[in-house]
Amino acid sequence: MADMIPGPTAPVIRVRQPRNLGLVASAVSGLLFCMALVGGQSALAEDVTLSGNGLMHTRSAYSVEETVKRIHADVDTKGIKFFTAIDQGGLGVAAKIDVLPSQLVLFGNPPLGLLFLTSQPDAGMDWPVRVLVRQDTDGHVYAVYQNWDWVAKRYGITNRTAEFTKATMVVESILSAVADCKPIADCTH
C-alpha cells in the first residue's frame, strides 16, 4: 500500500512494508550465507574452487639437516637467491616445546617470482618459494612445497601460465637433488 505525501518539489511515495519483512530478509540472508559455507566457499570469497591444501610432499633420502644443505647447494648452483632457512625444530627446543625436526627454507628467482605480484599483489604471500623440510613420527623426511597451479587458482592469476609452469619445474628440479626416488613424481604426493 502506498500513500502520496506532497514534497517540496515532487510527491514522495511512502511504501508500507509488512511487519515481518525484516525477519524474512534476515532469514533469506542467513540461508544464503549458510548455503555458501556448505558449498565450501566463504560468502565473501571470489568464485574460485580449490581442493585440498595445495601442498605437495616429496620424500627425501636424507635427514632434515642434510636435505636443507643439499637444497641450499642446488639453489646456489642454479644461481637462484637463497634467502634463509628457519630451524623450527631448534626454535621448539629453545622454547621447551617438543617439535620434530623441521626447517623452513626460503629461496627464489626475483625476475620470475615477482611477475606473480605484478598480476596479483597478494601473491606475495606465497613468494619467495618456501619448502618445509620436516621429519614425521616414523622418521621419514619430506620436502613440502606448494603446487603452483593451486597458487595460481588461489589468486585468480590467469596470465602467467608459462611462469607458473617454470616455477614448478624449478622446484621439482631442486628437490630431485634430495628425492628418495627417480623420477621425483614417484615419491611426491
HUSUL-V148324 format. One record per pair of residues at least 24 apart in sequence whose ideal C-beta (glycine too) atoms are under 7 Angstrom apart, sorted by sequence separation. I is the first residue (numbers start at 1). J is the second residue. If there is no record, write none. Layout:
# HUSUL-V148324
I_J ; I_J
This chain:
# HUSUL-V148324
83_107 ; 106_130 ; 82_107 ; 105_130 ; 126_151 ; 81_107 ; 104_130 ; 105_131 ; 145_171 ; 80_107 ; 81_108 ; 80_108 ; 81_109 ; 104_132 ; 105_133 ; 80_109 ; 81_110 ; 102_132 ; 103_133 ; 75_107 ; 102_134 ; 123_155 ; 143_175 ; 122_155 ; 71_105 ; 100_134 ; 101_135 ; 123_157 ; 68_103 ; 100_135 ; 120_155 ; 143_178 ; 120_156 ; 64_101 ; 68_105 ; 100_137 ; 120_157 ; 64_102 ; 119_157 ; 64_103 ; 119_159 ; 116_157 ; 119_160 ; 129_171 ; 116_160 ; 83_128 ; 115_160 ; 116_163 ; 115_163 ; 112_163 ; 112_166 ; 112_167 ; 71_131 ; 68_133 ; 67_133 ; 64_133 ; 64_134 ; 64_135 ; 60_133 ; 67_141 ; 67_143 ; 64_141 ; 63_141 ; 62_141 ; 59_140 ; 60_141 ; 60_142 ; 59_142 ; 60_143 ; 58_142 ; 57_142 ; 58_143 ; 57_144 ; 55_144 ; 56_145 ; 55_146 ; 56_147 ; 54_146 ; 54_147 ; 54_150 ; 54_151 ; 75_174 ; 50_150 ; 74_174 ; 50_153 ; 71_174 ; 74_177 ; 50_154 ; 48_153 ; 71_177 ; 70_177 ; 71_178 ; 48_156 ; 70_178 ; 46_156 ; 67_178 ; 62_178 ; 58_175 ; 61_178 ; 60_178 ; 61_179 ; 60_179 ; 61_180 ; 59_179 ; 60_180 ; 58_179 ; 59_180 ; 58_184 ; 59_187 ; 58_187 ; 58_188 ; 57_188 ; 56_188 ; 57_189
